[in-house]
Amino acid sequence: MARDRAGKTPHKKDERPRRSEAIVSDRSIFPAKGASRQRVLSELDDAYDEDFWFGDGRILGSMCTAPHDIAIEAHSKFIEANLGNPGLYPGTRKLEDKVIIWLSALYHCKGCSGQVVGGGTEANITALWLARNMSPGKREVVFPRSAHFSLRKACDLLAMRPVEIPMGDDFTIDIDMARRAISKDTAAVVGIAGTTEVGAIDDIPALAEAADGAFLHVDAAFGGFILPFMPALGMGAPAFDFSIDGVSTLGTDPHKMGLSTIPSGALMLRDERWLDSISVDAPYLTQHRQTALSGTRCSAAVAATYAAIRRIGFDGYARIVKGAFDVTRHLSKSLQREGFHLCIEPPLTILNIAFDDPRRVQAALLREGWHLSVAREPNSLRVVVMPHVTKQVADNFIEALRKAAKELKAL
């Protein structure tokens, strides 16, 4: 049920009480009797109307987008599926097998293994879990400062030591510093194919050479459904996947440019046998060894990812990526024509607009219903161009940005 709420007034920060304040010890607060279907749906509609959706056209700070219609339909159809207990869902398991075969082909890995997971965070945690268990006594993880925060989560959870490497002028990992940091204590090295803040792609071939046989994980959560289609558009794209001999694992997020439902990620492994290092006994399930982080797996996303890939196809994804780049270029030219400065030529479909105080600009835009984010490095207003961001949306945004900058004297 789509609703037009463009320009809706944002919520005030103090509208919702803290959950700890809302908790009471009186059990009478729990519903004693079921409410009518009409009332429940009405309450859901009220909550829905408070949320913001990609169809509103004003979310410019998210790497996600509205899923494809067929992905939504597939997700709903397989809502009961749980590949944590795969013997009950052989059909869903076949869909996952097919998705992994397709992704293996997309990422140049003959015979790769993998699994659909709950997004990039789970993929990153699982990859480092594998690396740790396959490298007894080693605990260090070398990754760029541009890495997603989930890698820091993973280090904390796995009692591993993060070794953060500075970035160069192009916001990619400094290879020389990474080479010097890699040691006999290195359990894993991580490169990013599409950083969260600017969309930069680390030099994965050089990083693989520097790793010198150490476990190398590539976080392609953002770039994984963009980079493979760029050559078909006549655009240069750096190598980032299993075509590089040293790459061990690769994570990607079909729920981003892949147009699957949320949450949908995938972790690809060069060697299926590595899963033995994280397997645990699950004697009461239909498969007695489990090799995933999640016990109960959101397997409706498996069907959604299968449906999206099967329906869109390589050519369709190339058109989607071309559309996003077209809007990115249009927005880039328009911004510069208006006198705004971009911190970096966009490597993918993220633009970083330089301001002395980007948070003031972000807040001014939020008051007008525009949802953007602020990057840390470089300090900037961050715009992510996804399929729901059209040229008309871009033009409307520039008008709002011009007004905000003028009012704040920020231009």
C-alpha distance (Angstrom), angle and dihedral (degrees) to the residues before:
residue distance angle dihedral
M1 . . .
A2 3.79 . .
R3 3.78 118.6 .
D4 3.77 129.8 -170.7
R5 3.79 108.6 -127.7
A6 3.81 101.3 148.9
G7 3.77 110.8 153.2
K8 3.77 92.3 20.9
T9 3.79 114.6 161.7
P10 3.81 110.4 -102.4
H11 3.78 119.6 -118.0
K12 3.77 118.1 -96.0
K13 3.76 113.3 -115.0
D14 3.80 93.3 -124.3
E15 3.80 97.6 50.6
R16 3.81 95.8 93.6
P17 3.82 120.4 58.7
R18 3.77 118.7 -130.7
R19 3.77 111.0 -94.2
S20 3.79 92.0 -122.5
E21 3.82 88.6 58.7
A22 3.80 91.9 50.4
I23 3.81 95.0 52.5
V24 3.80 114.3 101.3
S25 3.78 130.0 -179.1
D26 3.82 93.8 -135.4
R27 3.82 106.3 102.0
S28 3.78 90.1 -154.7
I29 3.80 87.4 84.3
F30 3.85 87.9 73.3
P31 3.85 110.4 88.5
A32 3.81 107.5 -92.7
K33 3.79 95.2 -165.1
G34 3.74 132.7 22.1
A35 3.79 117.0 -97.1
S36 3.77 123.6 -130.2
R37 3.79 118.5 -84.8
Q38 3.80 89.4 -116.7
R39 3.79 92.6 54.9
V40 3.80 93.6 46.8
L41 3.80 91.3 50.0
S42 3.79 90.3 47.0
E43 3.79 90.9 53.5
L44 3.80 89.8 48.2
D45 3.79 89.9 50.9
D46 3.79 89.7 52.7
A47 3.81 90.6 53.2
Y48 3.81 90.9 44.6
D49 3.78 91.0 53.9
E50 3.79 90.7 54.4
D51 3.80 92.7 55.1
F52 3.79 126.7 80.5
W53 3.77 121.2 -126.5
F54 3.78 136.1 -162.7
G55 3.79 90.4 -116.7
D56 3.79 88.3 65.2
G57 3.79 87.0 74.4
R58 3.80 95.7 -137.1
I59 3.80 103.9 92.0
L60 3.79 104.5 103.1
G61 3.79 100.3 152.0
S62 3.81 102.4 64.6
M63 3.79 130.1 94.1
C64 3.80 88.8 -153.4
T65 3.78 128.0 77.9
A66 3.79 141.7 -175.3
P67 3.81 109.1 -59.9
H68 3.78 121.1 -120.6
D69 3.81 114.3 -89.9
I70 3.79 92.5 -117.0
A71 3.81 90.6 51.6
I72 3.81 89.6 54.9
E73 3.80 90.7 49.2
A74 3.80 92.0 48.3
H75 3.81 92.1 47.5
S76 3.81 90.9 53.3
K77 3.80 92.4 46.8
F78 3.81 93.5 53.4
I79 3.80 97.3 38.4
E80 3.84 92.4 125.9
A81 3.81 95.4 50.8
N82 3.81 117.3 116.1
L83 3.80 116.9 177.7
G84 3.77 88.0 -171.1
N85 3.81 81.3 85.0
P86 3.81 98.5 32.5
G87 3.79 99.7 172.1
L88 3.80 88.7 74.1
Y89 3.80 92.8 52.9
P90 3.82 109.2 44.2
G91 3.79 91.4 151.2
T92 3.79 92.7 54.0
R93 3.81 89.2 46.2
K94 3.81 89.3 55.7
L95 3.81 89.6 52.4
E96 3.80 90.5 52.3
D97 3.81 90.9 48.4
K98 3.79 89.2 53.1
V99 3.81 92.6 48.7
I100 3.81 90.3 51.7
I101 3.83 91.1 49.0
W102 3.82 90.2 50.9
L103 3.80 93.1 47.7
S104 3.81 90.4 46.7
A105 3.80 88.0 57.6
L106 3.80 92.6 44.7
Y107 3.81 91.2 51.6
H108 3.82 97.3 41.8
C109 3.78 98.5 -112.8
K110 3.77 117.2 136.3
G111 3.79 108.8 -155.9
C112 3.80 95.9 6.7
S113 3.77 119.8 161.2
G114 3.77 128.2 -150.9
Q115 3.76 149.1 136.7
V116 3.76 139.5 -125.4
V117 3.81 107.9 -108.8
G118 3.78 138.2 -178.8
G119 3.80 97.3 -87.4
G120 3.78 138.9 -64.4
T121 3.81 95.7 -50.3
E122 3.80 92.3 60.1
A123 3.81 90.5 44.2
N124 3.81 91.8 52.8
I125 3.80 94.5 45.5
T126 3.81 91.9 48.3
A127 3.81 92.4 47.8
L128 3.80 92.3 53.5
W129 3.80 90.1 43.7
L130 3.80 88.4 56.9
A131 3.80 92.0 45.9
R132 3.79 92.8 50.3
N133 3.79 95.3 48.2
M134 3.80 92.1 46.0
S135 3.82 92.1 50.5
P136 3.82 107.0 53.4
G137 3.78 112.8 -155.8
K138 3.79 94.3 11.1
R139 3.77 117.8 112.1
E140 3.80 110.6 160.7
V141 3.81 123.1 107.6
V142 3.80 117.1 -164.0
F143 3.80 114.2 -155.7
P144 3.81 138.8 145.0
R145 3.78 122.9 -92.2
S146 3.81 85.8 -118.5
A147 3.82 90.9 66.8
H148 3.78 121.5 122.6
F149 3.81 115.2 -94.4
S150 3.80 90.1 -114.2
L151 3.81 88.9 78.7
R152 3.79 89.9 60.2
K153 3.81 88.2 48.6
A154 3.79 89.2 51.4
C155 3.80 92.8 51.2
D156 3.79 90.6 50.2
L157 3.81 93.7 48.3
L158 3.81 94.1 44.9
A159 3.82 96.9 41.6
M160 3.79 90.1 -118.9
R161 3.80 125.9 146.3
P162 3.80 117.5 -117.3
V163 3.80 116.0 -139.4
E164 3.81 105.6 -167.7
I165 3.79 117.8 -158.2
P166 3.82 122.1 -153.8
M167 3.78 121.1 -118.1
G168 3.77 129.6 -117.8
D169 3.79 126.1 -126.0
D170 3.81 90.2 -78.8
F171 3.83 90.9 55.7
T172 3.80 93.4 -112.9
I173 3.79 125.6 122.1
D174 3.80 116.3 -75.1
I175 3.81 99.8 -115.4
D176 3.80 95.8 -161.7
M177 3.81 91.8 53.1
A178 3.81 90.5 45.6
R179 3.80 90.5 51.9
R180 3.80 90.9 52.4
A181 3.83 91.5 47.2
I182 3.81 95.8 52.2
S183 3.79 109.3 94.9
K184 3.80 145.1 153.6
D185 3.83 86.6 -75.4
T186 3.82 94.1 57.4
A187 3.79 111.8 115.8
A188 3.81 95.6 173.0
V189 3.77 143.4 5.8
V190 3.82 119.5 -154.0
G191 3.79 129.8 -158.0
I192 3.79 127.0 -174.3
A193 3.79 125.3 -133.1
G194 3.79 100.4 -165.7
T195 3.80 111.6 5.0
T196 3.78 118.9 -136.5
E197 3.79 95.6 -122.0
V198 3.81 103.8 43.2
G199 3.82 107.7 -0.6
A200 3.83 93.0 -113.2
I201 3.81 119.3 165.9
D202 3.79 116.6 -139.7
D203 3.80 118.1 -134.5
I204 3.79 94.3 -99.5
P205 3.84 96.4 178.5
A206 3.82 90.4 54.0
L207 3.79 91.0 44.1
A208 3.81 90.4 51.4
E209 3.79 89.7 52.3
A210 3.80 90.9 48.7
A211 3.81 91.1 48.1
D212 3.82 88.2 59.7
G213 3.79 95.7 -160.2
A214 3.81 98.5 -31.0
F215 3.80 117.3 134.1
L216 3.83 106.6 -80.5
H217 3.80 120.9 -161.8
V218 3.80 122.7 -171.7
D219 3.79 117.7 -153.2
A220 3.81 102.2 -151.8
A221 3.79 95.7 158.6
F222 3.81 90.3 133.3
G223 3.78 104.2 23.0
G224 3.78 96.8 42.2
F225 3.80 94.3 86.8
I226 3.81 94.7 36.7
L227 3.81 110.2 42.5
P228 3.85 98.0 55.2
F229 3.80 91.3 58.1
M230 3.80 99.2 46.3
P231 3.84 97.2 83.4
A232 3.81 89.5 56.4
L233 3.81 86.6 58.1
G234 3.80 92.9 52.2
M235 3.80 91.0 -104.6
G236 3.77 124.4 131.4
A237 3.80 115.2 -115.5
P238 3.81 125.1 -175.5
A239 3.79 120.2 -125.3
F240 3.79 110.4 -98.5
D241 3.80 109.1 150.2
F242 3.81 142.8 65.1
S243 3.79 91.4 -54.0
I244 3.82 80.8 85.0
D245 3.81 107.7 78.0
G246 3.81 95.7 -141.3
V247 3.81 97.4 56.4
S248 3.81 110.1 110.4
T249 3.82 103.6 175.8
L250 3.78 137.3 4.5
G251 3.78 129.9 -161.7
T252 3.79 124.7 -157.7
D253 3.80 137.4 172.2
P254 3.82 117.0 -133.5
H255 3.82 87.6 -176.0
K256 3.80 89.2 71.6
M257 3.82 118.0 55.7
G258 3.82 88.2 -15.3
L259 3.84 89.2 74.2
S260 3.80 95.1 -136.5
T261 3.79 122.9 138.9
I262 3.80 125.6 -85.3
P263 2.99 122.4 -67.4
S264 3.77 102.7 31.2
G265 3.78 123.4 135.7
A266 3.79 134.9 147.6
L267 3.79 133.7 -147.5
M268 3.79 115.6 -157.6
L269 3.82 122.0 -161.7
R270 3.78 128.5 -164.6
D271 3.82 91.4 -144.1
E272 3.81 124.1 32.9
R273 3.80 91.2 -156.7
W274 3.79 89.5 71.2
L275 3.81 88.2 74.4
D276 3.81 88.0 72.1
S277 3.80 88.0 73.3
I278 3.82 91.5 65.9
S279 3.79 100.7 31.5
V280 3.80 120.5 122.3
D281 3.79 133.8 -169.6
A282 3.81 115.2 -94.3
P283 3.83 101.0 173.8
Y284 3.80 97.0 167.9
L285 3.83 94.6 55.7
T286 3.79 129.9 80.2
Q287 3.80 89.8 -107.2
H288 3.80 109.7 48.2
R289 3.82 96.4 -154.8
Q290 3.79 122.0 55.4
T291 3.79 121.8 -159.3
A292 3.80 103.3 177.2
L293 3.78 132.5 89.8
S294 3.80 92.6 -129.0
G295 3.79 118.6 63.9
T296 3.77 93.9 -161.7
R297 3.78 107.2 41.7
C298 3.81 123.8 -154.4
S299 3.77 91.9 -125.9
A300 3.78 96.5 169.0
A301 3.81 83.4 80.6
V302 3.82 88.4 59.9
A303 3.79 89.7 61.1
A304 3.80 91.3 42.3
T305 3.80 92.3 52.4
Y306 3.80 91.4 46.0
A307 3.80 90.7 50.2
A308 3.81 94.2 47.1
I309 3.81 94.4 49.5
R310 3.82 93.4 42.5
R311 3.81 92.9 48.3
I312 3.81 99.1 41.3
G313 3.80 101.8 35.9
F314 3.79 128.1 -174.6
D315 3.81 94.4 -63.8
G316 3.78 91.4 48.8
Y317 3.79 92.5 51.3
A318 3.80 89.7 48.7
R319 3.83 88.7 55.7
I320 3.82 91.1 48.2
V321 3.80 91.5 50.1
K322 3.82 91.1 46.2
G323 3.80 89.8 52.4
A324 3.79 91.8 51.9
F325 3.81 92.2 48.6
D326 3.81 90.8 47.4
V327 3.80 90.5 55.2
T328 3.82 90.7 44.1
R329 3.81 91.4 54.3
H330 3.80 91.6 44.5
L331 3.79 91.1 50.8
S332 3.81 92.4 44.9
K333 3.81 93.3 52.7
S334 3.80 92.7 43.8
L335 3.80 93.0 49.9
Q336 3.77 93.4 50.0
R337 3.79 91.2 45.7
E338 3.81 87.8 55.5
G339 3.79 90.9 52.8
F340 3.80 99.4 -101.6
H341 3.80 119.0 137.9
L342 3.80 124.9 -132.9
C343 3.80 115.7 -146.4
I344 3.81 93.3 -146.8
E345 3.79 137.8 5.2
P346 3.82 101.0 -99.4
P347 3.84 110.2 -101.4
L348 3.81 89.5 -166.0
T349 3.82 129.4 -6.8
I350 3.80 101.8 -48.0
L351 3.80 122.6 102.0
N352 3.80 124.4 -162.3
I353 3.80 114.9 -157.0
A354 3.80 115.0 -159.9
F355 3.81 119.0 -126.3
D356 3.80 131.0 156.9
D357 3.80 88.1 -129.8
P358 3.81 109.0 17.6
R359 3.82 92.5 173.3
R360 3.80 91.2 65.4
V361 3.80 89.2 53.0
Q362 3.80 90.9 45.5
A363 3.81 90.5 52.4
A364 3.82 92.2 48.5
L365 3.80 90.8 51.3
L366 3.80 91.5 46.6
R367 3.79 89.6 57.1
E368 3.81 86.3 60.2
G369 3.80 92.5 48.6
W370 3.83 99.3 -98.6
H371 3.80 116.1 135.5
L372 3.79 114.3 -153.1
S373 3.77 135.0 147.2
V374 3.78 136.0 -133.4
A375 3.80 123.2 -123.3
R376 3.78 121.3 -140.1
E377 3.80 98.2 -152.9
P378 2.97 107.7 55.8
N379 3.80 97.1 22.5
S380 3.79 97.7 -125.2
L381 3.77 150.3 120.1
R382 3.80 105.7 -87.2
V383 3.81 123.3 -144.4
V384 3.81 119.7 -172.8
V385 3.79 115.1 -161.2
M386 3.80 110.5 -149.2
P387 3.83 129.3 163.2
H388 3.82 92.1 -84.7
V389 3.83 90.0 59.8
T390 3.80 106.1 87.0
K391 3.80 129.3 -178.2
Q392 3.80 88.6 -101.7
V393 3.80 90.3 53.4
A394 3.81 88.4 48.3
D395 3.82 91.8 52.0
N396 3.81 91.8 48.0
F397 3.79 89.5 49.6
I398 3.80 93.2 51.5
E399 3.79 89.9 52.2
A400 3.82 90.2 51.6
L401 3.81 91.4 45.1
R402 3.80 92.0 50.2
K403 3.80 90.4 51.9
A404 3.82 93.0 47.2
A405 3.80 93.3 47.1
K406 3.80 91.3 49.5
E407 3.79 93.0 49.9
L408 3.80 91.5 47.9
K409 3.81 93.0 39.8
A410 3.80 85.2 -128.0
L411 3.80 99.3 137.3
